[in-house]
């Protein structure tokens, strides 16, 4: 998975545009960026409006989220904003110079870190319960053919027992220990501020028995063959990441859904009153379009079902998330 995604000629290393292969909240509607901008404004107030406010997008893709926020920021905020895109793919030519492009997160952050559909692409191993006990699944990178491998490491076995217990032969666990470490590294870089991870996820009480490993190419799901031809992703055990973030220094935590988080930030799917169609047809059509985009972002069976993990360091959670 590591080589297929990030190795020489890997899916992300060669600069594939994510929007060509799968749809994220950033691609679905500019209202996602607007909600993040509102969250950024709340964090700014909690921090006392510092002279420099960091906005870090981990797994920035083509930089669309930062571009939209930067383009809508007030002159006063833009003068203080330090937008940073963390992405190993080459910098697109149309990204504004004001956005720093780098392959790893800054060592210290005061502000807001957003990781939208990043953790699902942090490589992991798959472990399957066999009649002889748990075994790491080995895969042929050219064909995707699988076979049982060695016993997992003690650390992986300990993680599985706590977060994804295997019971019957054939049961599989996607060992999220590298994701926990990656998230802890993000939280650990926060001097003061908020870190938010957004991803399709599950919790210990409802782990999928056979796992979630999936490939995406050209907008369609494909076999997760690790040959570099497709995105390879697996849902995130955000509850395990929550514990890792707390060990890394998070002082407050909220684990919720995108539906509830975005509604708390003012994104609703409410249709405009039909009377507006007669009194102001253009405004009605615009409001109807907005309602449709908002509904997609908050659909509990789609993007709205994504998990939101928000963890703060040195400040309380923003009021909108606490109230939501």
C-alpha positions in Angstrom: 0.0 0.0 0.0 2.9 2.3 0.9 4.6 1.8 -2.5 1.4 1.8 -4.5 0.3 5.2 -3.1 3.6 7.0 -2.3 6.5 5.1 -3.8 8.3 5.9 -7.0 5.5 6.3 -9.6 2.8 5.7 -6.9 -0.7 7.0 -7.3 -0.3 10.2 -5.3 3.4 10.7 -6.0 2.8 11.2 -9.7 0.3 14.0 -9.1 -3.1 12.4 -9.9 -5.9 14.9 -9.4 -8.2 13.3 -6.7 -11.4 14.8 -8.2 -10.8 12.7 -11.3 -11.1 9.5 -9.2 -13.4 10.2 -6.2 -15.6 12.8 -4.9 -14.8 14.6 -1.6 -16.7 17.3 0.3 -14.4 19.9 -1.1 -15.4 18.9 -4.6 -19.0 18.6 -3.8 -19.7 22.1 -2.7 -17.9 25.4 -1.8 -20.1 25.4 1.3 -17.8 22.9 2.9 -15.0 25.4 2.7 -17.3 28.1 4.0 -18.1 25.9 7.0 -14.4 25.4 7.6 -13.8 29.1 7.3 -16.4 29.7 10.0 -14.6 27.2 12.2 -11.4 29.0 11.5 -12.9 32.3 12.6 -14.0 30.7 15.9 -10.5 29.3 16.5 -9.1 32.7 15.7 -11.2 34.3 18.5 -10.3 31.5 21.0 -6.6 32.2 20.3 -7.1 36.0 20.8 -6.6 36.8 17.1 -2.8 36.2 17.0 -0.5 38.0 14.6 -0.1 34.8 12.6 -2.9 32.3 12.3 -1.9 28.9 10.8 -4.3 27.1 8.6 -2.9 23.7 7.7 -4.5 21.3 5.2 -3.0 17.8 5.6 -3.5 15.7 2.5 -4.4 18.9 0.5 -4.8 17.2 -2.9 -4.9 20.1 -5.4 -5.2 22.7 -2.7 -8.8 23.5 -3.4 -9.9 23.9 0.3 -7.2 26.4 1.0 -7.8 28.3 -2.2 -11.5 28.7 -1.4 -10.9 29.9 2.1 -8.1 32.2 1.1 -10.3 33.7 -1.6 -13.1 34.4 0.8 -11.1 35.7 3.7 -11.4 39.3 4.8 -8.3 41.5 4.1 -7.6 41.7 7.9 -7.7 37.9 8.3 -5.8 37.3 5.0 -3.0 39.5 6.3 -2.5 37.3 9.3 -3.3 33.9 7.7 -0.6 31.4 7.1 -2.1 28.8 4.7 -0.1 25.6 4.4 -0.8 22.7 2.1 0.7 19.4 3.2 0.9 17.1 0.1 3.6 14.9 -1.5 2.1 15.4 -5.0 3.7 18.2 -7.1 2.3 21.7 -6.5 -0.3 22.6 -9.1 0.5 25.7 -11.2 -2.7 27.5 -10.3 -2.2 27.4 -6.5 -1.7 31.0 -5.2 1.8 31.9 -4.0 0.4 32.8 -0.6 -0.1 29.1 0.1 3.0 27.2 1.3 3.3 23.8 -0.3 5.3 21.2 1.7 5.5 17.3 2.0 5.1 17.2 5.8 3.3 19.2 8.5 5.0 22.2 10.2 6.8 21.5 13.4 4.6 23.9 15.4 1.1 25.1 14.6 -1.0 27.9 16.2 -4.4 27.8 14.5 -6.5 25.1 12.7 -5.3 21.8 11.1 -7.8 20.0 8.8 -7.2 16.5 7.6 -10.0 15.8 5.1 -9.9 12.2 3.8 -6.2 11.9 4.7 -6.1 9.2 7.3 -7.9 6.7 5.1 -4.8 6.8 2.8 -2.3 6.2 5.6 -1.0 2.7 4.7 -1.8 -0.2 7.0 -1.6 -4.0 7.1 -4.6 -6.4 7.1 -4.7 -9.2 9.5 -7.0 -12.3 9.1 -8.0 -14.8 11.7 -7.1 -18.3 10.5 -7.5 -21.8 12.1 -3.8 -21.3 13.1 -4.4 -17.9 14.7 -4.1 -14.3 13.3 -1.9 -13.9 10.2 -0.8 -10.8 8.3 -2.3 -10.9 4.7 0.4 -10.8 2.0 -0.6 -9.5 -1.5 1.0 -9.8 -4.9 1.4 -6.1 -6.0 0.9 -7.0 -9.7 -2.2 -9.2 -9.4 -3.7 -8.6 -6.0 -3.6 -12.3 -5.2 -3.5 -12.8 -1.4 -2.1 -15.4 0.9 -1.6 -15.8 4.7 1.7 -14.5 5.9 3.5 -14.4 9.3 2.0 -13.7 12.7 1.4 -10.0 13.2 3.9 -8.1 15.5 3.1 -7.9 19.2 2.2 -4.2 18.8 -0.3 -5.0 16.0 -1.8 -7.9 18.0 -2.2 -5.6 21.0 -3.9 -2.9 18.8 -6.3 -5.5 17.3 -7.2 -6.9 20.6 -8.1 -3.5 22.0 -9.7 -1.9 18.9 -10.7 -4.6 16.4 -10.9 -8.1 18.0 -10.9 -11.1 15.7 -13.2 -13.9 16.6 -13.9 -16.4 13.8 -11.7 -17.7 11.0 -12.1 -15.4 8.0 -12.6 -12.3 10.2 -10.3 -9.4 9.1 -9.0 -6.4 10.9 -7.3 -3.4 9.2 -4.6 -2.5 11.7 -5.0 1.2 12.3 -1.9 1.7 14.4 -0.1 3.7 11.7 -3.1 6.0 11.5 -3.1 6.5 15.2 0.6 7.4 15.1 0.0 9.8 12.2 -2.9 11.6 14.0 -0.9 11.8 17.2 1.9 13.4 15.2 -0.6 16.1 14.0 -2.0 16.8 17.4 1.5 16.8 18.9 2.4 19.7 16.6 -0.3 21.9 17.9 1.0 24.5 20.3 -2.5 26.0 20.6 -5.5 25.5 18.4 -7.7 22.8 16.9 -7.1 19.7 14.7 -10.0 18.1 12.8 -10.0 14.8 10.9 -12.8 14.1 8.5 -13.1 10.6 7.1 -15.4 7.6 6.5 -15.0 5.7 9.7 -16.3 3.1 12.1 -16.1 2.4 15.9 -15.3 -0.7 17.9 -18.9 -1.7 18.4 -19.5 -1.8 14.7 -16.4 -2.9 12.9 -17.0 -4.4 9.4 -16.2 -8.2 9.8 -14.3 -8.4 6.5 -12.8 -5.0 6.4 -13.2 -2.0 4.0 -10.1 -2.0 1.8 -11.2 -0.6 -1.6 -9.7 0.8 -4.7 -10.9 3.9 -6.7 -10.1 4.8 -10.3 -11.9 7.1 -12.7 -14.8 7.6 -10.3 -15.5 3.9 -9.9 -14.6 1.3 -7.2 -12.1 -1.3 -8.4 -10.1 -4.1 -6.8 -7.5 -2.8 -4.3 -4.6 -4.1 -6.4 -1.5 -2.3 -5.1 0.2 -1.7 -8.4 0.0 2.1 -8.4 -2.9 2.3 -10.9 -5.6 3.3 -8.4 -6.2 4.9 -5.0 -6.3 2.4 -2.2 -8.2 3.3 0.9 -9.8 1.9 4.0 -12.2 3.3 6.6 -10.6 4.8 9.7 -11.0 3.7 13.3 -11.5 7.2 14.5 -12.2 6.1 18.1 -8.6 4.6 18.2 -7.3 7.9 16.8 -9.2 9.8 19.5 -7.3 7.9 22.2 -4.0 8.5 20.3 -4.7 12.3 20.1 -5.5 12.4 23.8 -2.1 10.7 24.6 -0.4 13.3 22.3 -1.8 16.2 24.4 -5.3 17.0 23.3 -7.2 18.8 26.1 -10.7 18.5 24.6 -12.3 16.1 22.2 -15.4 15.7 20.1 -16.2 12.7 17.9 -19.3 13.2 15.8 -20.6 13.0 12.3 -20.2 15.4 9.4 -23.9 15.8 9.3 -24.0 17.1 12.9 -20.8 19.1 12.7 -21.8 21.0 9.5 -25.3 21.6 10.8 -23.7 23.2 13.9 -21.7 25.3 11.5 -24.8 26.6 9.7 -25.0 24.1 6.8 -28.5 22.8 6.4 -30.4 21.1 3.6 -33.6 23.1 4.1 -35.4 24.0 1.0 -36.4 27.7 0.5 -40.1 28.6 0.9 -42.0 28.0 -2.4 -43.4 31.6 -2.1 -39.9 32.8 -3.0 -40.3 31.2 -6.5 -42.9 33.8 -7.3 -41.5 36.8 -5.5 -37.8 36.4 -6.5 -37.3 33.5 -8.9 -33.5 34.0 -9.3 -33.0 34.0 -5.5 -35.2 31.0 -5.2 -33.1 29.0 -7.8 -29.9 30.0 -6.0 -31.3 29.0 -2.7 -32.6 25.7 -4.1 -29.1 25.0 -5.5 -27.5 25.8 -2.2 -30.0 23.5 -0.4 -29.2 20.6 -2.8 -25.4 21.0 -2.2 -26.0 21.3 1.6 -28.1 18.1 1.5 -25.3 16.2 -0.3 -22.8 17.4 2.4 -25.1 16.3 5.2 -26.6 13.1 3.8 -26.3 10.5 6.5 -25.9 7.8 3.9 -23.1 9.6 2.1 -20.8 12.5 3.0 -22.9 13.4 6.1 -22.1 9.9 7.5 -18.4 10.7 7.6 -16.8 10.9 11.1 -15.5 14.2 12.4 -12.8 14.0 15.1 -12.1 17.5 16.6 -9.3 17.8 19.2 -8.0 21.0 20.7 -4.8 21.9 22.6 -4.6 24.9 24.9 -8.1 26.2 24.1 -11.6 24.8 24.5 -13.5 23.4 21.6 -15.2 26.1 19.5 -18.6 26.9 20.8 -20.5 25.8 17.7 -19.1 22.3 18.0 -19.8 22.2 21.7 -23.4 23.3 21.1 -23.8 21.0 18.1 
